[in-house]
Amino acid sequence: MPREAPYLAVTDVLRARILAGEWGIGERLPSRARLAEEYGVGRNVMQRAMDRLIVDGLLEGRAGSGTYVRVPRERLRLVRSRHRERREDSSARPDRRERGRADAWDSHSQVRVPAPEAVAERLAIGPGDLCVNTHYEFLADGQPVQLSESWEPMAITDGTPIVLPEMGPLAGKGVVERMRSIGVVISTVVEVPRPARATQVQANLLGISVGDLVLQIERTIYDTDGRPVETADMVIPDVRREVVYEFGVDQPQPLKP
């Protein structure tokens, strides 16, 4: 049997001590050098063990100060469901709406941006074909909860009032309604969720630590002809959001007598 890496064994012992309450919430741990001496391991081993616990959300590093037991954050449920959106009343009382749902956003769009190869493949266009590229930062109660980068082919929207997603008569109405206004009917949304670790840029925008677990969702929207009309990459911090997919069930037709 392969031998467990030394840092993983140290990680397990430290995790057990933290969960047992040896160090209280918000309390600073002894230095890495002191802990390495206590366990009889090298400082690099202790560094990897503590980095792992930071990634797992039990610890947080503070520049120039040390490593602390992380204050737990409430992890709210985020439901992704077109079925629910259709049956929810937009005028519902705020206290009955889903907690933690984004209630504001910042966005920035650029037009005539050449599509990178990976984006072009998802949109079934040529690499370098012009798109509208929009970056979003979604907020809930003033706290960043999601990032998104969207691409729409300009061959579809150029010269129309909806070329900019967050400007014009249908600003903020979403892809389905905007496209319908120019005769493009959406029929399918495909999402591919993948776990990842936060980059420096993502961590800065979301207020989390570099390396924190995030959920990346690759979403592509198709019209009734099977043509991709928008693709986006969404980033949701796992420490704050539990993502749940909800599906409606088509009811069977009654049997004819």
C-alpha distance (Angstrom), angle and dihedral (degrees) to the residues before:
residue distance angle dihedral
M1 . . .
P2 3.82 . .
R3 3.79 114.0 .
E4 3.80 116.7 -112.9
A5 3.79 114.0 -108.7
P6 3.84 109.3 -100.4
Y7 3.80 93.4 -123.4
L8 3.82 91.1 57.0
A9 3.80 91.0 55.8
V10 3.81 90.3 50.1
T11 3.81 89.6 46.7
D12 3.80 91.2 55.5
V13 3.80 92.9 50.0
L14 3.81 93.4 47.5
R15 3.81 91.3 46.6
A16 3.81 90.5 53.3
R17 3.82 91.4 50.4
I18 3.81 92.0 49.0
L19 3.81 93.8 47.7
A20 3.81 89.7 47.4
G21 3.80 88.3 59.0
E22 3.80 98.3 -114.2
W23 3.80 86.4 141.3
G24 3.78 116.1 34.5
I25 3.79 126.9 -130.1
G26 3.79 108.2 -73.0
E27 3.81 93.2 12.2
R28 3.79 120.4 134.7
L29 3.80 117.9 -117.4
P30 3.79 122.4 -134.6
S31 3.80 114.5 -87.6
R32 3.77 119.9 -79.6
A33 3.78 89.7 -114.4
R34 3.81 91.8 54.8
L35 3.79 93.5 46.7
A36 3.81 91.6 46.4
E37 3.80 89.0 54.0
E38 3.81 91.2 47.5
Y39 3.80 92.2 53.7
G40 3.78 96.4 37.7
V41 3.80 94.3 -122.1
G42 3.77 134.9 121.5
R43 3.77 121.2 -89.7
N44 3.79 90.5 -114.6
V45 3.82 89.7 58.2
M46 3.81 91.0 50.4
Q47 3.81 90.3 45.9
R48 3.82 91.2 55.3
A49 3.81 91.9 46.1
M50 3.80 93.4 52.4
D51 3.79 92.1 42.8
R52 3.80 87.9 55.1
L53 3.81 90.9 52.9
I54 3.81 89.8 49.0
V55 3.80 89.5 53.5
D56 3.82 89.4 47.3
G57 3.80 89.2 54.9
L58 3.82 98.8 -115.9
L59 3.80 96.2 107.3
E60 3.77 136.8 30.8
G61 3.77 129.1 -158.3
R62 3.79 120.1 -136.4
A63 3.78 116.1 -160.3
G64 3.80 111.8 -111.8
S65 3.80 92.4 -0.8
G66 3.78 111.1 68.3
T67 3.79 140.3 -115.4
Y68 3.80 121.5 -44.3
V69 3.78 138.1 -171.2
R70 3.76 103.0 -100.0
V71 3.78 120.8 -115.0
P72 3.83 106.4 -119.0
R73 3.78 115.1 -111.4
E74 3.77 123.6 -150.2
R75 3.79 109.9 -105.5
L76 3.79 109.4 -146.4
R77 3.78 127.5 -161.4
L78 3.80 117.1 -110.4
V79 3.80 112.1 -162.8
R80 3.80 118.1 -156.1
S81 3.77 106.5 -161.4
R82 3.78 132.8 139.8
H83 3.81 85.4 -171.7
R84 3.82 91.1 60.4
E85 3.80 93.3 44.3
R86 3.79 90.7 56.1
R87 3.79 94.9 52.2
E88 3.80 99.2 38.5
D89 3.77 117.7 98.1
S90 3.79 108.8 -128.9
S91 3.79 89.1 -147.9
A92 3.80 93.1 58.4
R93 3.78 116.6 135.2
P94 3.82 111.7 -87.3
D95 3.81 92.2 -122.5
R96 3.81 89.5 59.0
R97 3.78 96.2 51.4
E98 3.78 122.7 96.5
R99 3.80 110.4 -78.2
G100 3.78 115.7 -117.3
R101 3.78 94.3 20.5
A102 3.80 113.0 150.1
D103 3.79 110.1 -97.5
A104 3.81 99.4 174.9
W105 3.76 140.2 21.2
D106 3.77 144.4 -170.7
S107 3.79 119.9 -141.3
H108 3.77 140.8 -179.3
S109 3.81 123.8 -167.6
Q110 3.79 131.2 -165.0
V111 3.80 123.0 -167.3
R112 3.79 129.1 -146.2
V113 3.80 94.2 23.7
P114 3.83 112.4 160.7
A115 3.80 110.6 -118.0
P116 3.82 114.1 -114.6
E117 3.77 114.1 -125.8
A118 3.82 95.6 -102.3
V119 3.81 92.3 48.3
A120 3.81 91.7 45.9
E121 3.80 90.0 54.1
R122 3.81 91.4 52.4
L123 3.81 91.5 48.3
A124 3.83 94.1 43.7
I125 3.82 90.9 -124.0
G126 3.77 132.9 118.4
P127 3.81 121.4 -83.5
G128 3.79 106.9 -96.4
D129 3.81 94.6 25.1
L130 3.79 109.5 142.9
C131 3.80 120.5 -97.2
V132 3.77 141.8 169.1
N133 3.81 107.4 -111.8
T134 3.82 117.3 -160.5
H135 3.80 128.7 -175.8
Y136 3.80 118.1 -157.7
E137 3.80 134.1 -167.2
F138 3.81 111.3 -167.8
L139 3.80 120.8 -155.9
A140 3.81 134.6 -162.3
D141 3.79 116.1 -166.9
G142 3.79 87.1 -15.4
Q143 3.80 93.5 -55.0
P144 3.83 121.6 116.5
V145 3.81 109.5 -114.2
Q146 3.81 106.0 161.3
L147 3.79 143.5 16.3
S148 3.78 125.9 -155.5
E149 3.79 137.3 -177.8
S150 3.80 114.8 -162.4
W151 3.82 132.0 -166.9
E152 3.82 125.3 -165.3
P153 3.84 123.0 178.9
M154 3.79 110.9 -115.7
A155 3.80 88.5 -145.6
I156 3.82 85.6 75.7
T157 3.80 103.0 40.7
D158 3.82 106.4 23.0
G159 3.80 111.5 123.4
T160 3.82 93.7 14.8
P161 3.83 128.6 108.4
I162 3.83 90.8 -111.4
V163 3.79 99.6 57.5
L164 3.82 89.2 113.2
P165 3.84 110.9 52.7
E166 3.80 95.2 -149.3
M167 3.80 99.7 38.3
G168 3.78 134.0 61.5
P169 3.82 131.5 39.4
L170 3.80 95.0 -41.8
A171 3.79 98.9 40.2
G172 3.79 111.3 157.2
K173 3.82 94.6 5.6
G174 3.79 94.8 117.1
V175 3.78 134.4 -115.9
V176 3.83 96.9 -73.7
E177 3.80 96.5 55.7
R178 3.79 94.9 37.8
M179 3.80 93.7 51.9
R180 3.81 92.3 44.8
S181 3.81 88.8 58.7
I182 3.83 90.0 64.3
G183 3.80 95.2 42.5
V184 3.81 98.4 -94.3
V185 3.80 110.6 129.6
I186 3.80 117.8 -157.6
S187 3.78 116.9 -140.4
T188 3.82 108.2 162.5
V189 3.79 139.3 34.0
V190 3.81 118.1 -168.3
E191 3.81 120.5 -166.0
V192 3.80 126.6 -173.2
P193 3.84 112.5 -168.8
R194 3.81 119.2 -159.3
P195 3.84 130.8 175.2
A196 3.81 115.9 -122.1
R197 3.79 142.7 158.9
A198 3.80 122.4 -103.8
T199 3.78 116.4 -102.0
Q200 3.79 121.4 -140.6
V201 3.81 91.8 -98.5
Q202 3.81 93.2 47.4
A203 3.81 92.3 46.5
N204 3.80 91.6 51.5
L205 3.81 92.7 50.5
L206 3.82 95.7 43.6
G207 3.79 97.4 41.3
I208 3.81 93.8 -121.3
S209 3.81 134.4 116.3
V210 3.78 125.5 -84.8
G211 3.80 107.6 -97.1
D212 3.80 94.8 25.8
L213 3.79 113.0 144.1
V214 3.80 114.5 -96.2
L215 3.77 133.7 176.0
Q216 3.80 113.8 -126.1
I217 3.79 114.6 -160.0
E218 3.79 119.3 -165.2
R219 3.81 106.0 -156.7
T220 3.79 127.1 -173.3
I221 3.81 124.4 -178.9
Y222 3.83 121.8 -153.1
D223 3.79 133.1 -165.1
T224 3.81 125.4 -135.4
D225 3.83 90.2 -84.6
G226 3.80 91.5 57.1
R227 3.81 92.3 -107.8
P228 3.82 115.8 144.5
V229 3.81 108.6 -123.5
E230 3.81 100.0 174.0
T231 3.77 138.8 10.3
A232 3.78 127.8 -171.8
D233 3.79 141.9 178.7
M234 3.80 113.8 -141.3
V235 3.81 125.1 -166.9
I236 3.82 120.4 -159.9
P237 3.84 122.0 -179.0
D238 3.80 109.4 -122.0
V239 3.80 92.7 -152.5
R240 3.81 90.0 65.1
R241 3.80 105.4 28.3
E242 3.78 137.3 49.1
V243 3.81 106.4 -161.4
V244 3.80 116.3 -144.9
Y245 3.81 126.1 -176.1
E246 3.80 116.9 -145.8
F247 3.81 123.2 -167.2
G248 3.77 130.8 -165.6
V249 3.79 118.4 -134.1
D250 3.79 120.2 -134.5
Q251 3.77 109.8 -125.2
P252 3.83 116.1 -125.4
Q253 3.77 117.3 -110.6
P254 3.82 114.0 -107.7
L255 3.76 114.6 -100.6
K256 3.75 115.3 -103.8
P257 3.81 114.6 -117.5
